[in-house]
């Protein structure tokens, strides 16, 4: 995992049985993954701020997560 402001690069992902990977970094709104993959939240007991959960396509071993604007200007 390589993290920088607004961007994280994940390598050598090993998905769980359900195909998802939980990153021990707190989630923020508007995260997007490249290659495209669903990104959502994973709550842990005792932590009010959720972690990042990504569900990459089968065989994908790396992803870049970036913060995208919550809206796009016309």
DOFI-54410 format. One line per 8 residues: number of its first residue (from 1); their letters; for each residue x, y, z of C-alpha. Coordinates in Angstrom, 1 decimal, decimal comma, m for minus. Layout:
BEGIN
NUM> a> X:Y:Z | ...
***
This chain:
BEGIN
1> xxxxxxxx> 0,0:0,0:0,0 | 1,3:3,4:m1,0 | m0,7:6,4:0,3 | m0,5:10,1:m0,6 | m3,0:12,9:m0,2 | m6,1:12,0:m2,2 | m4,6:8,9:m3,6 | m3,7:5,3:m2,6
9> xxxxxxxx> m2,1:2,5:m4,6 | m2,8:m1,1:m3,5 | m0,7:m3,9:m4,8 | m0,9:m7,7:m4,3 | m4,5:m7,7:m3,1 | m5,8:m11,0:m1,8 | m9,6:m10,9:m1,8 | m11,6:m12,6:0,9
17> xxxxxxxx> m14,0:m15,5:0,2 | m16,7:m12,9:m0,9 | m14,2:m11,3:m3,3 | m13,7:m8,1:m1,3 | m10,6:m6,6:0,2 | m10,8:m4,4:3,3 | m8,1:m1,8:3,7 | m7,3:m0,6:7,2
25> xxxxxxxx> m7,6:3,0:6,1 | m10,6:5,1:7,0 | m13,1:5,6:4,2 | m14,2:9,0:2,9 | m17,0:9,8:0,5 | m16,3:10,0:m3,2 | m13,5:7,3:m3,4 | m13,2:5,8:m6,9
33> xxxxxxxx> m11,1:2,8:m8,0 | m9,0:2,2:m11,1 | m9,5:m0,3:m12,6 | m13,2:0,3:m11,9 | m14,5:m1,6:m8,9 | m17,1:m1,1:m6,3 | m15,8:0,9:m3,3 | m17,8:1,0:m0,1
41> xxxxxxxx> m17,6:1,0:3,7 | m16,8:m1,7:6,2 | m17,6:m0,9:9,8 | m15,5:m2,4:12,6 | m16,8:m2,8:16,1 | m15,8:0,1:18,3 | m14,7:2,3:15,4 | m17,2:5,0:14,3
49> xxxxxxxx> m15,4:5,7:11,1 | m15,6:2,9:8,5 | m12,7:1,3:6,6 | m12,4:1,0:2,9 | m13,8:m2,1:1,2 | m13,1:m2,7:m2,5 | m14,5:m5,6:m4,6 | m12,2:m6,0:m7,6
57> xxxxxxxx> m12,9:m8,2:m10,6 | m11,5:m11,7:m10,3 | m7,8:m11,8:m11,0 | m7,2:m8,1:m10,4 | m4,3:m7,8:m8,0 | m3,9:m4,0:m7,7 | m5,9:m0,8:m7,8 | m5,5:2,9:m7,4
65> xxxxxxxx> m8,0:4,7:m5,2 | m8,5:8,4:m5,7 | m10,9:11,0:m4,3 | m13,2:12,3:m7,0 | m15,3:15,4:m6,7 | m18,8:14,5:m5,5 | m20,3:16,3:m8,5 | m19,2:17,3:m12,0
73> xx> m19,5:20,8:m13,3 | m21,5:21,0:m16,6
***
